Amino acid sequence: MATDATFIERLLDRMVPLEVTARPMFGEYGLYHGGKNFALVCDNTLYIKVTEEGSAHAGRISRGSPYPGAKPAFKISSSKLSDHDWLVVLVEVTSRALPMPKPKKRKAP
């Protein structure tokens, strides 16, 4: 089951005032804040990357892999999605802790 666009719209609305964007990836979505990929959305479930700072804020929260072979991430429950302040802080601290992506090398003609 793939993630539907209405779920992504609701998810992005819950992260306002942060400037979070969603990009389609392999039938699912990647979420970006500050130019950094901080989460994946698979099967209408939000998975936020695990960082030390995020762990300190998140507290006791379940982890899961968004797809087979992926690193475990915070699996955000529907009750946690409803906690706007908690979610916004988790996105902010996680994004700050992640490195900027490496620039892509251009292919020679």
Number of C-alpha atoms within 10 A of each C-alpha: 8 12 16 15 14 10 14 21 12 10 20 17 13 17 18 12 9 15 11 19 16 20 13 13 12 9 12 20 23 20 24 18 18 14 14 18 22 23 23 26 25 21 16 18 18 23 23 26 21 20 19 11 16 21 16 11 15 18 8 9 12 12 16 15 15 22 11 8 7 9 12 17 20 22 21 18 13 10 7 14 17 12 11 14 13 13 17 17 16 20 21 17 17 24 24 17 15 15 10 12 9 6 6 6 6 6 5 4 3
